[in-house]
């Protein structure tokens, strides 16, 4: 006989079971937030009015996001609650002064569930750097940027090397600039004209060491004056004038048939330099095919043209290689215009190979990459000193090398190029039986 339980008993049983489930889940749903607090001092005294930012990163310290902001009170105290806890989160508090009287500093911490972590901090007094900069042509100096290299005081993740102070500032219409919050120490100062009329120069009036990363570091530019900034003091530099006018090379890039080519990188290289990326120009030719490269220091320069898409053949301007390329002898402020660069299409080589006991036969096809059309000219096949040449007909030629030894060989198939298509080479590996 089946016994029926009263409805009230069933409801009570369900409620009791639900309560047990909830009590069993309690440890797993413990607080997922914590808190952090601290006191900020300098020279043993609490500092009021400082900005404290709660920062969080979920990318191993590569990028920090501001979560909340507080201001230290009369006792130098700050506090944050509701700090989210997660295995992927990293936390720190960043302390700065909007007036620049103290050097920005970080304190990292690990929040604890339902508890308050204490992170006190000591900030160092900062210094200030001011000055004026003008242009020799009398134009507005607002295109000038001022760069500092100074003490290695960083914030955030140490691997990111982010300075705790501003290292790059613009210039006002009256030529003035001001840096605040600087750690006490020695600095080098560099001035950059973003209009590119003037070359980068160092304090005081010295030409910077130019390149893809211009510098006024005293080890590379000994004549550059080093500026000392003291804590709680303002260092005022003497007025500077940009006087090192840069030279410029400009012109147009077309195909050998005269079609305008856009997207071509034209890089100026000091004569004899073995680095084509010496001067960092990311801007390629535009829709009109024109280029303008500068500011360049006085001296002898060469140009290298390159198609990043690989359709048009790279070229040292005015020659077949760097040794034979045209040399542009520039004086300070000189501009050479109307340089005409004509590029050939790259050659595309296709090779079919058959081998015998002492021979290898190559059927070579050559086309222009830009159009895919067949080309004329001569091709050769070579293995060491064993070379034969043939003339292309309809873009094809057959070449047979004889007297070969048995074994695996790598043959060099070479197209000599013509007036519209560049040279091309392809290595082919085949086994002679």
C-alpha positions in Angstrom: 0.0 0.0 0.0 1.3 3.4 -1.0 1.5 6.0 1.7 0.7 9.6 0.6 2.4 12.5 2.4 0.4 15.6 3.2 1.1 18.6 0.8 2.4 20.7 3.7 5.0 18.1 4.5 6.2 18.0 0.9 6.5 21.8 0.7 8.4 21.8 4.0 10.8 19.1 2.7 11.4 21.1 -0.5 12.2 24.3 1.5 14.5 22.4 3.8 16.4 20.9 0.8 16.6 24.3 -0.9 18.1 25.8 2.3 20.6 23.0 2.5 21.7 23.6 -1.1 22.1 27.3 -0.4 24.1 26.6 2.7 26.3 24.2 0.7 26.9 26.9 -2.0 27.9 29.6 0.5 31.7 28.9 0.4 31.7 29.1 -3.4 29.9 32.4 -3.5 32.1 34.2 -1.0 33.0 37.9 -1.6 34.6 38.4 -5.0 35.8 41.9 -4.2 38.3 43.5 -1.8 39.5 46.9 -0.9 42.7 48.9 -0.8 43.7 51.9 1.2 46.9 53.8 2.1 48.6 57.0 3.1 50.9 59.0 0.8 53.8 60.9 2.3 56.8 62.9 1.2 59.8 63.7 3.5 57.8 62.0 6.3 54.8 64.3 5.9 51.3 63.4 4.5 50.4 65.0 1.2 46.9 66.2 0.5 45.3 66.8 -2.9 47.2 64.1 -4.8 45.3 62.1 -7.5 45.2 58.4 -6.8 44.0 56.2 -9.6 43.0 52.5 -9.2 44.4 50.8 -12.3 43.7 47.3 -13.6 45.3 45.2 -16.3 44.2 41.9 -17.8 47.1 41.7 -20.3 50.1 40.9 -18.0 50.7 44.6 -17.4 50.8 45.6 -21.1 47.8 47.9 -20.9 46.4 49.5 -17.8 42.8 50.8 -17.5 41.7 53.3 -14.9 38.9 51.9 -12.8 38.4 54.6 -10.2 39.9 57.8 -8.9 40.3 59.3 -5.4 42.1 62.3 -3.9 44.2 62.2 -0.8 42.7 63.9 2.2 44.4 66.2 4.8 46.0 63.1 6.3 47.3 61.9 2.9 44.8 59.0 2.9 43.0 57.4 0.0 40.7 54.3 -0.2 39.0 52.2 -2.8 36.3 49.5 -2.2 34.7 47.0 -4.5 38.0 46.0 -6.1 37.2 43.1 -8.4 39.2 39.9 -7.8 40.1 37.7 -10.7 43.1 35.5 -11.7 43.5 37.4 -14.9 43.5 40.9 -13.2 46.6 42.8 -12.1 46.1 45.9 -9.9 48.0 49.0 -8.9 47.4 52.4 -7.5 49.0 55.3 -9.5 49.7 58.5 -7.5 50.2 61.8 -9.4 50.0 65.5 -8.8 48.1 67.7 -11.2 50.4 70.6 -10.4 53.5 68.6 -11.2 55.1 69.1 -7.7 55.7 65.3 -7.2 57.0 62.5 -9.4 54.2 60.1 -10.4 54.6 56.7 -8.8 52.9 53.3 -8.7 52.2 50.7 -6.0 51.1 47.3 -7.1 48.9 45.1 -4.9 46.9 41.9 -4.9 43.3 42.4 -3.6 42.1 39.9 -1.0 38.5 38.6 -0.8 36.5 40.6 1.7 39.5 42.3 3.2 41.4 45.6 2.9 44.9 45.7 1.7 47.1 48.6 2.8 49.5 50.2 0.3 51.2 53.3 1.6 53.4 55.2 -0.8 56.2 57.8 -0.7 56.4 60.4 -3.5 59.5 62.3 -4.4 59.5 66.1 -5.0 59.7 67.0 -8.7 61.3 69.7 -10.7 60.2 71.9 -13.7 61.8 72.7 -17.0 60.8 75.7 -19.1 62.1 77.5 -22.2 61.2 79.1 -25.6 61.9 78.0 -29.1 61.6 79.9 -32.4 62.2 79.3 -36.1 64.8 81.1 -38.1 62.2 81.9 -40.8 60.0 83.6 -38.3 57.0 81.2 -38.9 54.9 80.1 -36.0 56.8 77.6 -33.7 53.7 75.6 -33.0 55.0 72.8 -35.4 57.8 72.2 -32.9 57.9 69.3 -30.4 60.3 69.2 -27.5 61.7 65.8 -26.4 63.4 64.8 -23.2 65.7 61.9 -22.3 66.3 61.7 -18.6 66.3 59.5 -15.5 65.0 56.0 -16.0 62.0 56.3 -13.7 59.1 54.2 -15.0 55.5 53.4 -14.2 53.3 50.5 -15.1 54.9 47.2 -16.1 58.8 47.5 -16.0 59.0 45.7 -19.3 57.1 48.5 -21.0 59.6 51.2 -20.0 56.9 53.9 -19.7 58.4 57.0 -18.2 56.9 58.4 -15.0 57.0 61.9 -16.6 56.1 63.6 -19.8 58.9 63.2 -22.4 57.3 65.0 -25.3 55.5 68.3 -25.4 54.3 70.8 -27.9 55.1 74.5 -28.1 52.7 77.4 -27.7 52.3 80.2 -30.3 54.7 82.4 -28.3 57.3 79.6 -28.4 57.1 78.7 -24.7 57.0 75.1 -23.4 57.0 73.7 -19.8 57.6 70.3 -18.3 56.4 69.4 -14.8 56.7 66.5 -12.5 60.3 65.7 -13.5 62.5 63.5 -11.4 65.7 65.3 -10.3 68.6 64.5 -12.6 70.2 65.2 -15.9 68.3 65.5 -19.2 69.1 66.0 -22.9 66.7 68.1 -24.9 65.8 67.7 -28.6 63.6 70.0 -30.8 61.7 68.5 -33.7 60.1 70.5 -36.5 57.0 68.5 -37.6 56.7 70.6 -40.8 60.1 69.0 -41.7 61.7 72.3 -42.8 64.3 72.1 -40.1 66.4 69.2 -38.9 66.2 68.0 -35.3 68.6 69.9 -33.0 69.8 69.6 -29.5 70.1 72.2 -26.7 72.1 74.4 -27.2 71.9 74.9 -31.0 73.7 71.6 -31.9 72.5 69.4 -34.7 71.1 66.1 -33.5 72.3 62.7 -34.6 69.9 62.0 -37.4 68.5 58.7 -38.5 65.3 56.6 -38.1 65.5 57.6 -34.4 67.2 61.0 -34.0 68.9 61.5 -30.7 70.7 64.1 -28.5 72.1 61.5 -26.2 75.4 62.9 -24.8 77.2 59.6 -25.7 76.4 60.2 -29.4 76.2 64.0 -29.5 78.9 65.1 -27.1 78.4 68.8 -28.0 74.8 68.7 -26.8 74.4 70.4 -23.5 73.1 68.4 -20.6 70.4 70.1 -18.5 70.2 69.4 -14.8 66.8 69.6 -13.1 66.6 69.9 -9.3 63.7 68.9 -7.0 61.4 71.7 -6.0 63.1 74.0 -8.6 62.5 75.3 -12.1 65.3 75.1 -14.7 64.8 77.8 -17.4 66.7 77.2 -20.6 68.0 80.0 -22.9 65.9 80.7 -25.9 66.5 78.4 -28.9 66.1 79.0 -32.6 65.7 76.3 -35.2 68.4 77.1 -37.7 69.5 73.8 -39.3 67.5 73.9 -42.5 67.0 70.5 -44.0 67.5 69.5 -47.7 64.8 67.7 -49.7 64.5 65.3 -52.7 61.3 65.2 -54.6 59.9 63.8 -57.8 57.6 61.3 -59.4 57.5 57.5 -59.8 56.1 56.0 -63.0 56.3 52.7 -64.9 58.7 52.6 -67.9 55.6 53.3 -70.1 54.9 56.5 -68.1 52.0 55.2 -66.0 51.8 56.9 -62.5 52.6 54.4 -59.7 51.2 54.9 -56.2 52.2 53.1 -53.1 56.0 53.1 -53.9 58.4 53.7 -51.0 61.2 56.0 -51.9 63.9 56.0 -49.2 66.8 58.4 -49.0 70.0 56.6 -47.9 73.4 58.2 -47.1 75.8 57.2 -49.8 77.5 53.9 -49.0 75.1 53.1 -46.1 74.3 49.4 -46.0 70.8 50.0 -44.5 67.9 51.0 -46.7 65.7 51.7 -43.7 68.2 54.3 -42.3 65.7 57.1 -42.7 62.3 56.2 -41.4 59.8 57.3 -44.1 56.6 55.3 -44.0 54.7 57.5 -46.5 54.6 56.0 -50.0 53.8 57.8 -53.2 50.1 58.9 -53.5 47.6 58.9 -56.3 49.8 61.3 -58.3 52.9 59.2 -57.9 54.8 62.0 -56.3 57.3 61.8 -53.4 59.1 64.4 -51.3 61.7 63.2 -48.8 63.2 65.4 -46.1 64.4 67.0 -44.0 67.8 65.7 -45.0 71.2 66.8 -43.7 73.7 68.2 -46.1 75.8 65.6 -47.8 75.7 62.9 -50.4 72.5 60.8 -50.7 71.1 58.0 -52.8 67.5 56.9 -53.4 66.0 53.4 -53.2 62.5 52.8 -54.6 60.6 49.7 -53.5 57.1 48.4 -54.1 55.8 46.7 -50.9 53.3 44.8 -52.9 56.0 43.1 -55.0 54.6 44.0 -58.4 57.2 46.5 -59.5 60.9 45.8 -59.2 62.9 47.5 -56.5 65.6 49.9 -57.8 68.5 52.0 -56.8 67.7 55.2 -58.6 70.0 55.9 -61.5 71.9 52.6 -61.4 71.6 48.8 -61.4 72.9 48.6 -57.8 74.0 50.9 -54.9 77.5 51.1 -56.3 76.3 52.6 -59.6 73.3 54.5 -58.2 73.0 58.3 -58.7 74.5 60.4 -55.9 72.6 63.6 -54.9 75.1 66.1 -53.3 72.9 68.3 -51.1 73.8 71.5 -49.3 71.9 72.8 -46.2 68.3 73.8 -47.2 68.7 72.7 -50.8 65.8 71.1 -52.7 66.2 68.9 -55.8 62.9 68.6 -57.6 61.6 66.7 -60.6 63.5 63.4 -60.0 62.0 60.9 -62.4 62.0 57.3 -61.2 60.8 54.7 -63.7 60.2 51.2 -62.5 60.1 47.9 -64.4 57.6 45.1 -63.8 58.9 42.1 -61.9 59.5 39.0 -64.0 57.7 35.8 -63.2 59.6 32.6 -64.1 58.0 29.2 -64.6 60.2 26.2 -65.2 59.4 22.6 -66.2 62.3 20.2 -65.9 63.0 16.7 -67.3 66.2 14.8 -66.7 68.1 11.9 -68.3 71.3 10.0 -67.5 73.6 13.0 -68.2 71.3 15.8 -69.1 68.6 18.1 -67.9 66.1 20.0 -70.1 64.3 23.1 -68.9 61.2 24.6 -70.5 61.2 28.2 -69.3 58.3 30.6 -69.4 58.7 34.3 -68.5 55.9 36.8 -68.0 55.4 40.4 -66.6 53.9 40.3 -63.1 51.9 43.5 -63.6 50.1 42.2 -66.7 50.8 38.5 -66.9 51.8 38.9 -70.6 54.7 37.0 -72.2 58.0 38.8 -72.5 61.0 38.9 -74.9 64.6 38.6 -74.1 67.1 35.9 -73.2 67.2 33.2 -70.5 70.0 31.0 -69.3 70.4 27.7 -67.4 73.5 27.1 -65.4 75.2 24.6 -63.1 78.6 25.8 -62.0 80.5 26.7 -65.2 78.1 24.8 -67.4 75.8 27.5 -68.9 73.6 27.8 -71.9 71.5 30.7 -73.2 68.4 30.8 -75.3 66.1 33.5 -76.8 62.5 33.7 -75.6 59.8 33.3 -78.3 56.3 34.1 -77.1 57.7 34.2 -73.6 59.1 30.6 -73.8 62.5 28.9 -74.4 63.9 25.4 -74.1 67.4 24.8 -72.8 69.3 21.5 -72.4 72.4 21.1 -70.3 74.5 18.0 -71.1 77.5 16.3 -69.6 76.1 16.3 -66.1 77.1 13.9 -63.4 74.6 11.8 -61.6 73.0 13.1 -58.5 70.9 15.9 -57.1 71.7 19.4 -58.4 70.5 22.9 -58.0 70.3 24.8 -61.4 70.1 28.6 -61.8 67.6 29.8 -64.3 68.0 33.4 -65.1 66.1 36.0 -67.2 68.3 38.9 -68.4 65.5 41.4 -68.4 64.4 43.9 -71.1 63.3 47.5 -71.3 60.0 47.0 -69.4 60.6 43.9 -67.3 63.3 43.4 -64.6 65.8 40.6 -64.4 64.7 37.4 -62.6 66.2 34.3 -61.2 64.8 31.0 -60.1 66.7 28.1 -58.6 65.5 24.6 -59.7 66.5 21.3 -58.0 66.5 18.2 -60.0 68.1 14.7 -59.9 70.1 13.5 -62.9 70.0 9.7 -63.3 
